Amino acid sequence: MNKLFLIIQREYVQMVCKKSFIITTILVPILSIVLCGVLPVMLSGVKSEEKKNVAIVDQNPEAPFAALMTEDDEFRYINISALPTDSTLLDAHALYESARENQDIYALVVIPDRFVDNPNYNIYSEKSVNANLERNINACLQDAVRAKRIESYGIDSLESVIKHCSPRIKSTNIKWSESGEENLSSADLSMILGFALAMLTDMFVIIYGALIMNSVVEEKTNRIVEVIVSTCKPIQLMLGKIVGVALVGLTQLILWGILLGIVGMIFGISTMATVGQDMSQAATDPAVTQAVQEIQQSSEFSKIVQMVLSVNYTQIFICFLLYFIGGYLLYASLFAAFGSAVDQASDASQFTAPIMMIMIFALYAGMFCMSNPDGPLAFWCSMIPFTSPVVMMIRLPYDLPWYELAGSLALLFLTAFGILWLSARIYRTGILMYGRKFTFKEIVRWVRNK
């Protein structure tokens, strides 16, 4: 055990003291804040000052639609109608070239006759048009056609009747506790929480599993492993490497959480100070004071709080930790074993490709299980040890029976320890083999070799 702890300490200190670890630990939270918060705001403000001219040909003289096209920040609509109503006499290309003689035209839109009965129009251009143009035109014409169709019935207040007959339906999810108490819940919150946990598990295993494999290949290439295995057992070396890298990842996650927490506290304090200052300045306005009181007394806020608090975070955290450990131990053992069978990291693709395919399948299976967390696909994928660490994260917020959790965890850890034993048998032979690429058939022979 002393040798195992020394190996864990060596792996941990060696990786934590690297400049790449320090730089990554500092830059990732900063880049996350910039990419997720600052950059979208900056990019949304980048707009072209020059508007694109779009020519409109409207062949509906009695009920023209061209006048209803509203100009926006990106497009300017120019009406060049006054044309024959027969669409067969229309030469769109000639009209386009004629309009371009006076000014630059981006596209030509032709609204045919009887558009109310047959709402189909054409967009002509020399290159593929911007998708925003079609969306803007559709929005304007859809409202106009709807209004004209309603007007054609000649019924007073028909618009208000239609609005009254098209209510917005809302639902409230109420979950019973074991004692029969009613608590509010949210399916969207459960879905988001489960998907976040699944993504975290999948990303952690991929990133730090690759670190284990690269570390094994580096020690094998430098012949350091020959000295190390002369003083300890190969399974001790492999297990120490797996645990050491796991502690490195845990350290990095804790540091990220602390940094993001500090940034969040600073942002929250500054926001509260700004809001408090604005509220104190607006306190003299009776309308503002009444609006604030209505928001504070709103039942929507209390519903959101109850939904957030209805989730059993203690159970989810404990189960997440267990599945996280089991899944990491299973896949990290495979990465270490296959890393010992190659001389260079570039040669590991033939062995790691099946592992990556299984992990990608697990993530996609979890995404499909989000809509039906109790279906057969979700159940069996949460029982299979190679997919359960990801799929079970999706199902955790939905209050699973204890026997499903117990059975899934038992299968996961039994398989993980079995894979660890097989990986150790591959590792003990592979780390001392050099000079050529090995096949799966030879690796199976290493496992059988006593």
C-alpha positions in Angstrom: 0.0 0.0 0.0 2.9 2.3 0.7 4.1 1.8 -2.9 0.6 2.5 -4.2 0.4 5.8 -2.3 3.8 6.8 -3.6 2.7 6.1 -7.2 -0.5 8.2 -6.6 1.5 11.0 -5.1 4.0 10.9 -8.0 1.3 11.0 -10.6 -0.6 13.8 -8.8 2.4 16.1 -8.2 3.8 15.5 -11.6 0.6 16.6 -13.4 -0.4 19.4 -11.0 3.0 21.1 -11.1 3.0 21.3 -14.9 2.6 24.7 -16.5 -0.1 23.4 -18.8 -2.2 22.4 -15.8 -1.9 25.8 -14.2 -2.6 27.6 -17.4 -5.6 25.4 -18.3 -7.1 25.8 -14.8 -6.9 29.5 -15.0 -7.9 30.0 -18.6 -10.9 27.6 -18.8 -13.1 29.6 -16.4 -12.1 32.8 -18.1 -12.7 31.5 -21.6 -16.0 30.0 -20.4 -17.2 33.3 -19.1 -16.0 35.1 -22.3 -17.5 32.6 -24.7 -20.8 32.1 -22.9 -21.4 35.6 -21.6 -19.3 38.4 -23.1 -18.8 37.2 -26.7 -22.4 36.6 -27.6 -23.3 40.1 -26.4 -20.5 41.6 -28.4 -21.3 39.6 -31.5 -25.0 40.5 -31.3 -24.0 44.2 -31.5 -22.0 43.7 -34.6 -24.4 44.6 -37.4 -23.9 45.8 -40.9 -24.7 49.5 -41.3 -25.5 49.1 -45.0 -29.0 47.8 -45.7 -29.8 45.5 -48.6 -32.3 46.6 -51.1 -35.1 44.0 -51.9 -37.4 44.8 -54.8 -41.0 43.8 -54.4 -43.3 43.0 -57.3 -46.9 42.7 -56.1 -49.5 41.5 -58.6 -52.4 42.0 -56.3 -53.8 45.4 -57.3 -57.0 45.1 -55.3 -55.3 43.9 -52.1 -51.6 44.9 -52.3 -49.1 43.3 -50.0 -46.0 45.3 -50.9 -47.1 48.2 -48.7 -47.2 45.9 -45.7 -43.5 44.9 -45.9 -41.8 46.6 -42.9 -38.2 47.7 -43.1 -35.8 46.3 -40.6 -32.1 46.7 -39.7 -30.9 44.4 -42.5 -33.3 44.9 -45.4 -35.0 47.8 -47.2 -38.1 46.9 -49.4 -38.7 48.8 -52.6 -42.1 48.5 -54.4 -41.7 48.2 -58.2 -45.2 47.0 -58.9 -47.6 48.5 -61.5 -47.2 45.4 -63.7 -49.7 43.2 -65.7 -51.6 40.9 -63.4 -51.0 37.9 -65.6 -48.0 36.1 -64.1 -47.2 34.5 -67.5 -46.3 37.9 -68.9 -43.9 38.6 -66.1 -40.1 38.5 -67.0 -38.5 38.4 -63.5 -35.0 38.6 -64.8 -35.7 41.6 -67.0 -37.3 43.4 -64.0 -34.3 42.5 -61.8 -31.8 43.9 -64.3 -34.0 47.0 -64.8 -34.1 47.7 -61.1 -30.4 47.3 -60.8 -29.8 50.2 -63.2 -30.9 52.7 -60.6 -29.5 51.1 -57.5 -28.1 47.9 -56.1 -30.7 45.2 -55.7 -30.0 42.2 -53.5 -33.1 40.1 -54.5 -36.4 40.3 -56.3 -39.6 39.1 -54.6 -42.6 38.4 -56.7 -46.0 38.1 -55.0 -48.4 36.5 -57.5 -52.0 37.3 -58.1 -54.6 35.8 -55.7 -52.0 35.4 -53.0 -54.7 35.2 -50.3 -56.0 32.0 -51.9 -52.6 30.5 -52.8 -50.0 32.0 -50.5 -46.8 31.1 -52.4 -44.3 33.6 -53.6 -40.9 33.5 -55.4 -37.5 35.0 -54.5 -35.1 35.7 -57.4 -31.4 36.4 -56.8 -28.0 35.8 -58.4 -26.8 33.9 -55.3 -28.2 32.2 -52.3 -30.2 34.7 -50.2 -29.8 35.3 -46.5 -32.2 33.1 -44.4 -33.3 36.2 -42.5 -34.9 37.6 -45.6 -37.2 34.7 -46.0 -38.1 34.7 -42.3 -38.9 38.4 -42.4 -41.0 38.2 -45.5 -42.9 35.2 -44.2 -43.7 37.0 -41.0 -45.1 40.0 -42.7 -47.1 38.2 -45.3 -48.5 35.6 -42.9 -50.0 38.3 -40.7 -51.4 40.1 -43.8 -52.9 37.0 -45.3 -54.5 36.0 -42.0 -56.0 39.5 -41.6 -57.4 39.6 -45.1 -58.9 36.1 -44.8 -60.6 37.0 -41.6 -61.9 40.3 -43.2 -63.3 38.3 -46.2 -65.9 36.6 -43.9 -67.5 39.9 -43.1 -68.1 39.0 -39.5 -67.8 41.7 -36.8 -65.2 41.1 -34.0 -64.1 37.9 -35.7 -60.5 38.6 -34.8 -61.3 38.9 -31.1 -63.4 35.7 -31.3 -60.5 33.8 -32.8 -58.1 35.0 -30.1 -60.6 34.0 -27.5 -60.8 30.5 -28.9 -57.0 30.1 -29.0 -56.0 30.2 -25.4 -52.5 29.6 -24.1 -52.6 26.4 -22.1 -50.3 26.1 -19.0 -49.7 23.1 -16.8 -48.4 22.7 -13.3 -46.5 19.5 -12.3 -47.3 18.4 -8.8 -45.4 15.5 -7.3 -46.5 13.5 -4.3 -44.1 12.7 -1.6 -44.1 9.4 0.4 -46.3 11.0 3.0 -48.7 12.3 0.4 -47.6 15.9 0.5 -47.9 17.9 -2.7 -44.8 19.5 -4.1 -44.3 21.4 -7.3 -41.8 19.9 -9.9 -40.5 20.8 -13.3 -39.8 18.3 -16.2 -37.6 20.9 -17.9 -35.5 21.3 -14.8 -35.1 17.5 -14.4 -34.1 17.3 -18.1 -31.5 20.1 -17.9 -30.0 18.7 -14.7 -29.8 15.2 -16.0 -28.2 16.3 -19.3 -25.6 18.5 -17.5 -24.6 15.6 -15.3 -24.4 13.2 -18.3 -22.2 15.7 -20.3 -19.9 16.2 -17.3 -19.4 12.5 -16.8 -18.8 11.8 -20.5 -16.3 14.8 -20.8 -14.4 13.9 -17.7 -13.9 10.3 -18.7 -12.8 11.2 -22.2 -10.4 14.0 -21.2 -8.7 12.3 -18.2 -8.8 8.8 -19.8 -6.7 10.2 -22.7 -4.3 11.7 -20.1 -3.8 8.2 -18.6 -3.1 6.7 -21.9 -0.7 9.4 -22.9 1.1 9.1 -19.5 1.5 5.3 -20.0 2.8 5.7 -23.6 5.3 8.4 -22.4 6.7 6.3 -19.6 6.9 3.3 -22.0 8.7 5.3 -24.7 11.2 6.8 -22.2 11.8 3.3 -20.7 11.0 4.8 -17.2 8.5 2.0 -16.7 11.2 -0.6 -16.7 12.7 0.9 -13.6 9.4 1.4 -11.9 8.0 -2.1 -12.3 11.3 -3.5 -10.8 10.1 -2.1 -7.5 6.3 -2.6 -7.6 3.7 -4.7 -9.2 2.2 -3.6 -12.6 -1.3 -3.5 -11.1 -0.1 -1.1 -8.4 1.5 1.1 -11.1 -1.7 1.1 -13.2 -4.1 1.7 -10.2 -1.9 4.4 -8.8 -1.9 6.2 -12.2 -5.7 5.9 -12.5 -6.3 7.3 -9.0 -3.6 10.0 -9.3 -5.1 11.3 -12.6 -8.6 11.2 -11.0 -7.3 13.3 -8.1 -5.8 15.7 -10.6 -9.2 16.1 -12.4 -11.0 16.5 -9.0 -8.5 19.2 -8.1 -9.1 21.0 -11.3 -12.9 20.8 -11.0 -12.7 22.2 -7.4 -10.5 25.1 -8.5 -12.9 25.9 -11.4 -15.8 25.8 -9.0 -14.1 28.2 -6.6 -13.1 30.6 -9.4 -16.5 30.6 -10.9 -18.1 31.0 -7.5 -15.9 34.1 -6.8 -16.8 35.6 -10.2 -20.4 34.9 -9.5 -20.3 36.5 -6.1 -18.6 39.6 -7.5 -21.1 39.9 -10.3 -24.1 39.3 -7.9 -22.9 41.9 -5.4 -22.3 44.5 -8.1 -25.7 43.7 -9.7 -27.5 43.9 -6.3 -25.8 47.2 -5.6 -26.8 48.6 -9.0 -30.4 47.4 -8.6 -30.6 48.8 -5.0 -29.4 52.2 -6.2 -31.9 52.3 -9.0 -34.7 51.2 -6.6 -33.8 53.8 -4.1 -33.9 56.5 -6.8 -37.2 55.2 -8.1 -38.8 54.8 -4.7 -40.4 58.2 -5.0 -42.4 57.1 -8.1 -45.6 55.5 -6.9 -46.0 53.5 -10.1 -42.6 51.9 -9.8 -43.2 51.1 -6.1 -46.4 49.4 -6.9 -44.8 47.4 -9.7 -42.0 46.2 -7.4 -44.6 45.1 -4.8 -46.5 43.2 -7.4 -43.3 41.4 -8.5 -42.4 40.5 -4.9 -45.9 39.1 -4.3 -46.1 37.2 -7.6 -46.8 33.5 -7.3 -44.6 32.7 -10.2 -41.4 33.4 -8.3 -42.6 31.2 -5.4 -43.4 28.4 -7.9 -39.9 28.5 -9.4 -38.4 28.3 -5.9 -40.5 25.3 -5.0 -39.6 23.6 -8.3 -35.9 24.1 -7.7 -36.2 22.9 -4.1 -38.3 19.8 -5.0 -35.3 18.0 -6.5 -33.6 15.6 -4.1 -30.0 17.0 -4.6 -28.5 14.8 -1.8 -29.5 11.6 -3.5 -28.5 12.9 -7.0 -25.1 14.0 -5.7 -24.4 10.7 -4.0 -25.5 8.6 -7.0 -23.6 10.9 -9.4 -20.5 10.4 -7.3 -20.9 6.6 -7.3 -21.6 6.3 -11.0 -18.8 8.8 -11.7 -16.3 6.7 -9.8 -17.5 3.4 -11.4 -17.6 4.7 -14.9 -14.2 6.4 -14.6 -12.6 3.3 -13.1 -14.0 1.1 -16.0 -13.0 3.3 -18.9 -9.7 4.5 -17.3 -8.6 0.9 -17.0 -9.3 0.3 -20.7 -7.4 3.4 -21.6 -4.4 2.4 -19.5 -4.4 -1.2 -20.8 -4.6 -0.2 -24.5 -2.0 2.6 -23.9 0.4 -0.1 -22.8 0.0 -1.9 -26.0 1.4 0.9 -28.2 4.7 2.7 -28.5 3.2 6.1 -29.7 0.0 7.9 -28.9 -0.8 8.1 -32.6 -1.0 4.3 -32.8 -3.7 4.1 -30.1 -6.6 4.9 -32.4 -7.2 1.3 -33.4 -7.8 0.4 -29.7 -9.4 3.6 -28.5 -11.9 3.9 -31.4 -14.3 1.2 -30.0 -14.2 2.9 -26.6 -15.0 6.3 -28.1 -17.8 4.8 -30.1 -19.4 3.2 -27.0 -19.1 6.5 -25.1 -20.7 8.4 -28.0 -23.5 5.8 -28.2 -24.1 6.2 -24.5 -24.4 10.0 -24.8 -26.8 9.7 -27.8 -28.8 7.0 -25.9 -29.1 9.4 -23.0 -30.3 12.2 -25.2 -33.0 9.9 -26.7 -34.0 8.8 -23.2 -34.7 12.4 -22.1 -38.2 12.2 -23.6 -39.0 8.8 -22.1 -36.8 8.2 -19.0 -38.8 5.1 -18.0 -38.9 3.4 -21.4 -37.1 0.1 -22.3 -34.2 1.9 -24.0 -33.6 4.0 -20.9 -33.9 0.9 -18.6 -31.6 -1.4 -20.4 -29.0 1.3 -21.1 -29.0 2.2 -17.5 -28.3 -1.4 -16.6 -25.5 -2.1 -19.1 -22.3 -1.0 -17.3 -20.7 0.6 -20.3 -23.6 3.0 -20.8 -25.1 3.3 -17.3 -22.7 6.1 -16.0 -24.1 8.4 -18.7 -27.7 7.2 -19.2 -28.4 6.9 -15.5 -27.5 10.6 -15.1 -30.5 11.4 -17.3 -32.8 9.3 -15.2 -31.6 10.4 -11.7 -33.8 13.5 -11.4 -36.9 11.4 -12.1 -37.0 9.5 -8.7 -36.1 6.0 -9.7 -36.9 2.9 -7.6 -34.1 2.0 -5.2 -33.8 -1.6 -6.6 -33.0 -0.2 -10.1 -30.2 2.0 -8.7 -28.8 -0.8 -6.5 -28.9 -3.3 -9.4 -27.3 -0.8 -11.8 -24.5 0.1 -9.4 -23.8 -3.5 -8.5 -23.4 -4.4 -12.2 -21.3 -1.3 -12.8 -18.8 -1.9 -10.0 -18.6 -5.7 -10.6 -17.8 -5.0 -14.3 -15.4 -2.2 -13.4 -13.3 -4.4 -11.1 -13.4 -7.2 -13.7 -12.2 -4.8 -16.4 -9.5 -3.6 -14.0 -8.3 -7.1 -13.5 -8.2 -7.8 -17.2 -6.5 -4.5 -17.9 -3.9 -5.3 -15.3 -3.0 -8.5 -17.1 -2.7 -6.6 -20.4 -0.7 -3.9 -18.8 1.8 -6.1 -17.1 2.8 -7.6 -20.5 2.2 -4.6 -22.8 4.5 -2.1 -21.0 7.5 -4.3 -21.7 6.7 -5.0 -25.4 8.3 -2.8 -28.0 8.9 -2.5 -31.7 5.7 -3.5 -33.4 1.9 -2.9 -33.5 -0.2 -5.5 -31.7 -3.6 -6.8 -32.6 -6.6 -7.6 -30.4 -5.8 -11.3 -30.9 -2.4 -10.9 -29.3 -3.8 -8.9 -26.5 -6.3 -11.7 -25.7 -3.3 -14.0 -25.5 -1.7 -11.7 -23.0 -4.8 -12.0 -20.8 -4.7 -15.8 -20.9 -0.9 -16.0 -20.3 -0.2 -16.9 -16.6 
